[in-house]
């Protein structure tokens, strides 16, 4: 397989991450792509991970909450920000009685802006897994949270990182992975594992040569991003991404997929460090959700097959594609998600 074809596959890999959610209320300081709820309060919060990186999040608290509540940390999709899908999930679940924390992962969104001395738009399977545990650190020490009742929810690429965090962090009592990508697998092997070791070697040669140039130039080369306009020849899943990230439906200026590019050499660590090696050791509850018509469905199905125990469930949403589970309130099974967390965060 030629390197040019491989780059085309990586475009889709790095972009990852019906009736759409209502558009943002543009009055005041509301900066989300979804309408503000009058049932919750939102607080901007900051916390550090164990690498000393400051993360920025939006904490959603049900109005009139009194007793300590169960809490959920959320992130994703890959290349998105908390003002997009993860915030929509967080606000909706807060309406259902949970304290929720939607956060920007390290090196992205407001977390990048809070660490101006560090690179931006960089991905790391280790650090992005750690980001979930850092969110658990914050929630476990919040005065309104029952520290024994904390779950996590990852969307798209952060569904994979969520499962990786659950395999490591025993404080996580329940995990939801929605429209999941395994970013390490797709970067190393391409879609449907179509990349062989020879093509992967050529990719690694190119990326490592780019590292040499990056050091020489003092800058980071950018990976391909979504086009500003569609030609009509793109794969359907690229069109689906574009319809979310590049239109009023989901565009946000802080989002890499809306308005930027990943660091090209981020692929190296994703290629070399598979994240789901120990997912079969997760003892807490896991709910894996994916769209019936999603190009990425096999990631969730394969991840689910590796999970063990009776408290694991795979839910396939009829007629839903990958991006439907970002913001389509009629297809995202919020009632099921809330029931899952209530049952397993007792």
Phi and psi in degrees as a GROMACS rama.xvg file:
@    title "Ramachandran Plot"
@    xaxis  label "Phi"
@    yaxis  label "Psi"
@TYPE xy
-71.5278  157.761  UNK-2
-66.6768  -32.6282  UNK-3
-62.5044  -40.7361  UNK-4
-64.6914  -39.792  UNK-5
-62.8137  -39.4674  UNK-6
-62.7916  -35.7655  UNK-7
-63.6727  -41.632  UNK-8
-63.9211  -38.2904  UNK-9
-68.0222  -29.6784  UNK-10
-55.6788  -49.169  UNK-11
-63.8165  -39.2324  UNK-12
-63.3626  -37.7035  UNK-13
-85.2048  -19.608  UNK-14
-73.5974  -31.3806  UNK-15
-46.5237  178.504  UNK-16
-89.0467  120.075  UNK-19
-96.7369  163.8  UNK-20
-68.1252  157.155  UNK-21
-62.3705  149.237  UNK-22
-71.8733  160.355  UNK-23
-65.6734  147.859  UNK-24
-74.9981  114.909  UNK-25
-83.7819  -3.45508  UNK-26
-80.9241  150.708  UNK-27
68.838  -144.168  UNK-28
-103.363  8.99602  UNK-29
-66.1548  120.783  UNK-30
-121.221  19.0509  UNK-31
-92.3005  166.509  UNK-32
-92.1029  6.29558  UNK-33
-125.777  158.972  UNK-34
-69.8552  146.216  UNK-35
-76.099  136.504  UNK-36
-88.6715  143.961  UNK-37
-92.2904  7.71041  UNK-38
-100.037  -6.7871  UNK-39
-134.889  159.118  UNK-40
-108.038  145.325  UNK-41
-121.045  131.442  UNK-42
-124.416  136.018  UNK-43
-80.2045  129.367  UNK-44
-131.44  156.973  UNK-45
-131.042  144.954  UNK-46
-155.575  159.615  UNK-47
-107.154  145.315  UNK-48
-88.6248  178.978  UNK-49
-75.9101  -1.76396  UNK-50
-95.8039  4.00021  UNK-51
82.2428  10.6966  UNK-52
-85.1236  130.111  UNK-53
-80.6206  126.951  UNK-54
-107.327  144.202  UNK-55
-115.535  134.741  UNK-56
-140.42  167.734  UNK-57
-110.694  121.445  UNK-58
-98.4635  120.729  UNK-59
-103.886  123.117  UNK-60
-123.472  126.585  UNK-61
-57.8042  135.726  UNK-62
-64.2852  143.187  UNK-63
69.3653  17.7102  UNK-64
-66.0797  136.908  UNK-65
-123.072  -62.5689  UNK-66
-72.7147  163.496  UNK-67
-64.0771  137.794  UNK-68
-114.608  162.45  UNK-69
-68.9114  153.656  UNK-70
-134.944  153.027  UNK-71
-135.319  129.435  UNK-72
-98.1682  135.882  UNK-73
-133.03  145.653  UNK-74
-157.351  162.744  UNK-75
109.171  173.11  UNK-76
-67.3904  176.661  UNK-77
-67.5449  116.534  UNK-78
93.8147  0.422368  UNK-79
-100.837  178.593  UNK-80
-129.793  169.692  UNK-81
-65.7154  -16.296  UNK-82
-79.7525  -2.73896  UNK-83
-108.699  -128.407  UNK-84
-60.7944  -42.7059  UNK-85
-64.5268  -35.4461  UNK-86
-67.565  -37.022  UNK-87
-62.5605  -46.4851  UNK-88
-60.4684  -44.8649  UNK-89
-62.8537  -45.4258  UNK-90
-64.5837  -42.2897  UNK-91
-63.8421  -41.8891  UNK-92
-72.3687  -29.1752  UNK-93
-66.5095  -36.2325  UNK-94
-61.0627  -24.7126  UNK-95
-92.9253  6.09788  UNK-96
109.677  6.00269  UNK-97
-103.093  150.764  UNK-98
-84.0348  128.317  UNK-99
-127.402  148.066  UNK-100
-129.577  106.752  UNK-101
-95.0823  124.434  UNK-102
-128.578  153.789  UNK-103
-85.4136  126.279  UNK-104
-63.1884  165.601  UNK-105
-50.8121  140.31  UNK-106
72.7038  8.93795  UNK-107
-133.198  158.709  UNK-108
53.2303  -141.481  UNK-109
-69.3292  -21.0508  UNK-110
-67.5665  -32.9926  UNK-111
-68.6893  -42.9481  UNK-112
-64.6918  -28.5147  UNK-113
-79.4258  -9.27389  UNK-114
-131.353  63.0129  UNK-115
-65.3508  -17.0988  UNK-116
-82.2719  -6.04317  UNK-117
-106.007  160.542  UNK-118
-60.2643  157.54  UNK-119
-116.766  156.849  UNK-120
58.5455  43.6373  UNK-121
-115.372  140.342  UNK-122
-111.29  147.537  UNK-123
-148.157  121.802  UNK-124
-61.1581  -32.3411  UNK-125
-74.3746  -53.5271  UNK-126
-66.951  -38.3535  UNK-127
-70.7135  -26.7941  UNK-128
-70.3038  -44.7493  UNK-129
-58.0263  -32.8483  UNK-130
-56.6144  -39.2971  UNK-131
-62.9669  -44.011  UNK-132
-65.7677  -34.4684  UNK-133
-64.1939  -37.5508  UNK-134
-64.7434  -36.8052  UNK-135
-65.921  -40.2108  UNK-136
-52.6867  -49.5714  UNK-137
-62.3092  -49.9753  UNK-138
-64.3432  -38.983  UNK-139
-64.3416  -20.924  UNK-140
-105.931  7.30772  UNK-141
-83.3447  137.454  UNK-142
-63.4177  -22.0333  UNK-143
-98.9412  3.11905  UNK-144
-108.738  135.805  UNK-145
-79.836  108.997  UNK-146
-64.6824  -14.2483  UNK-147
-90.1772  -0.0150689  UNK-148
-129.33  67.758  UNK-149
-123.325  130.269  UNK-150
-124.052  173.677  UNK-151
-134.749  155.378  UNK-152
-139.16  124.023  UNK-153
-117.178  137.799  UNK-154
-110.069  136.662  UNK-155
58.47  -126.705  UNK-156
-59.9314  -28.2674  UNK-157
-82.4837  -4.87773  UNK-158
-66.8798  -41.5351  UNK-159
-64.886  -44.5101  UNK-160
-64.8734  -32.8811  UNK-161
-63.9894  -44.1538  UNK-162
-62.7766  -37.8101  UNK-163
-64.9742  -40.3068  UNK-164
-64.4733  -40.7214  UNK-165
-64.2539  -30.0043  UNK-166
-71.569  -21.6866  UNK-167
-103.764  -41.8599  UNK-168
-99.8178  106.179  UNK-169
-75.2101  -6.85591  UNK-170
-75.1354  -18.8812  UNK-171
-79.456  114.953  UNK-172
-93.9747  -16.4991  UNK-173
-159.369  142.147  UNK-174
-134.284  134.465  UNK-175
-116.767  130.872  UNK-176
-116.11  114.599  UNK-177
-109.349  129.441  UNK-178
46.4846  53.1902  UNK-179
-70.278  140.419  UNK-180
-115.859  142.249  UNK-181
-95.9847  97.7921  UNK-182
-64.7315  -28.5416  UNK-183
-72.5158  -38.7061  UNK-184
-68.2027  -45.4602  UNK-185
-70.7042  -30.9837  UNK-186
-74.6047  -33.3577  UNK-187
-81.513  -32.9855  UNK-188
-122.372  -5.13398  UNK-189
74.47  176.966  UNK-190
-67.1935  136.869  UNK-191
55.8396  31.5362  UNK-192
54.1009  43.3315  UNK-193
-86.6375  -4.44342  UNK-194
-100.364  130.041  UNK-195
-95.8466  176.728  UNK-196
-65.3904  -30.6155  UNK-197
-67.9109  -44.1983  UNK-198
-66.156  -36.543  UNK-199
-65.2741  -37.54  UNK-200
-62.7852  -42.2801  UNK-201
-64.0411  -38.8052  UNK-202
-62.8737  -45.9099  UNK-203
-63.4486  -38.4474  UNK-204
-59.3253  -46.7125  UNK-205
-63.7061  -43.8622  UNK-206
-69.0644  -35.9872  UNK-207
-73.0056  -33.0849  UNK-208
-63.3401  -36.9657  UNK-209
-65.2402  -34.5264  UNK-210
-58.9435  -42.7223  UNK-211
-60.0314  -43.9769  UNK-212
-68.2875  -38.9758  UNK-213
-59.9278  -43.6409  UNK-214
-64.4618  -42.8944  UNK-215
-62.9789  -41.8268  UNK-216
-86.7495  -15.6188  UNK-217
72.0307  20.1737  UNK-218
-137.798  166.808  UNK-219
-108.6  127.127  UNK-220
-66.5261  149.023  UNK-221
-97.2774  141.854  UNK-222
-76.1643  162.977  UNK-223
-63.5268  145.543  UNK-224
-123.835  -174.313  UNK-225
-65.8061  140.66  UNK-226
-67.8228  154.548  UNK-227
-69.8137  -30.672  UNK-228
-134.158  149.989  UNK-229
-90.2022  141.663  UNK-230
-87.4028  -21.1048  UNK-231
100.189  -12.2454  UNK-232
-95.4958  -1.84309  UNK-233
-69.8628  154.213  UNK-234
-58.0601  152.414  UNK-235
-58.3324  -36.3552  UNK-236
-68.969  -29.8203  UNK-237
-67.4465  -40.48  UNK-238
-61.3471  -39.1294  UNK-239
-64.2357  -44.5628  UNK-240
-60.0136  -46.1135  UNK-241
-59.0844  -41.1696  UNK-242
-64.3656  -25.6156  UNK-243
-87.9688  -56.4099  UNK-244
-77.1536  -26.6285  UNK-245
-105.556  4.61891  UNK-246
-121.489  172.535  UNK-247
-59.4904  -20.7362  UNK-248
-54.757  -42.7177  UNK-249
-145.379  4.63762  UNK-250
-62.4135  134.895  UNK-251
-144.094  135.143  UNK-252
-64.0859  -24.8729  UNK-253
-82.1355  -12.2304  UNK-254
-80.3559  130.534  UNK-255
-59.7092  -43.1875  UNK-256
-72.139  -20.9959  UNK-257
-87.7479  -37.9181  UNK-258
-147.272  32.805  UNK-259
-169.508  -162.726  UNK-260
-145.831  144.267  UNK-261
-69.3687  155.224  UNK-262
-64.0942  124.955  UNK-263
-58.0113  -40.372  UNK-264
-79.1082  1.3236  UNK-265
-57.1768  -27.5836  UNK-266
-57.975  -30.2534  UNK-267
-59.7426  -48.4027  UNK-268
-70.6309  -33.7494  UNK-269
-66.1844  -37.6977  UNK-270
-64.7283  -37.592  UNK-271
-96.3819  -7.16216  UNK-272
-132.418  80.2335  UNK-273
-59.485  133.868  UNK-274
-92.3058  -15.8352  UNK-275
-105.388  25.5349  UNK-276
-59.8817  -34.0151  UNK-277
-115.442  19.0352  UNK-278
-64.0673  -22.3806  UNK-279
-71.3439  -6.4583  UNK-280
-99.7836  4.73384  UNK-281
-68.3811  120.095  UNK-282
-97.8574  -18.0109  UNK-283
-81.1999  173.31  UNK-284
-73.4484  143.182  UNK-285
-136.42  132.561  UNK-286
-120.416  120.352  UNK-287
-109.145  125.768  UNK-288
-122.428  134.406  UNK-289
-150.986  156.735  UNK-290
-80.4263  140.549  UNK-291
-57.9982  -37.7605  UNK-292
-102.988  13.8571  UNK-293
-74.9408  136.216  UNK-294
-62.6883  -22.2079  UNK-295
-97.1041  6.6731  UNK-296
-55.373  -33.4048  UNK-297
-64.8147  -25.7839  UNK-298
-61.341  -46.843  UNK-299
-68.4174  -41.5806  UNK-300
-63.7893  -41.8269  UNK-301
-70.3172  -39.1029  UNK-302
-64.0143  -40.4593  UNK-303
-64.3045  -40.3292  UNK-304
-59.3796  -30.0275  UNK-305
-81.0257  -22.8883  UNK-306
-68.9917  148.726  UNK-307
-121.734  162.864  UNK-308
97.1249  164.824  UNK-309
-84.6984  -13.85  UNK-310
-96.4028  37.7154  UNK-311
-122.156  136.935  UNK-312
-142.833  139.875  UNK-313
-112.819  125.509  UNK-314
-120.446  116.156  UNK-315
-100.277  125.009  UNK-316
-91.8461  119.034  UNK-317
-58.5759  133.521  UNK-318
65.1253  10.9741  UNK-319
-94.7671  139.168  UNK-320
-96.5964  -175.803  UNK-321
-59.3577  -48.949  UNK-322
-77.8874  -20.5267  UNK-323
-53.3964  -34.2102  UNK-324
-84.7561  9.33865  UNK-325
-83.0356  -42.1924  UNK-326
-150.075  1.53428  UNK-327
-85.0523  100.596  UNK-328
-65.0353  -19.4231  UNK-329
-82.9019  -13.7072  UNK-330
-113.809  -26.8064  UNK-331
-70.3238  122.989  UNK-332
-82.8581  67.8156  UNK-333
-60.3783  -37.6698  UNK-334
-62.3851  -41.0935  UNK-335
-66.5326  -42.059  UNK-336
-62.4553  -45.0432  UNK-337
-63.3418  -42.5829  UNK-338
-60.737  -41.9684  UNK-339
-60.8309  -47.6985  UNK-340
-69.0425  -39.2241  UNK-341
-61.8294  -40.4699  UNK-342
-68.8666  -37.6118  UNK-343
-101.95  -2.50395  UNK-344
-110.591  31.3943  UNK-345
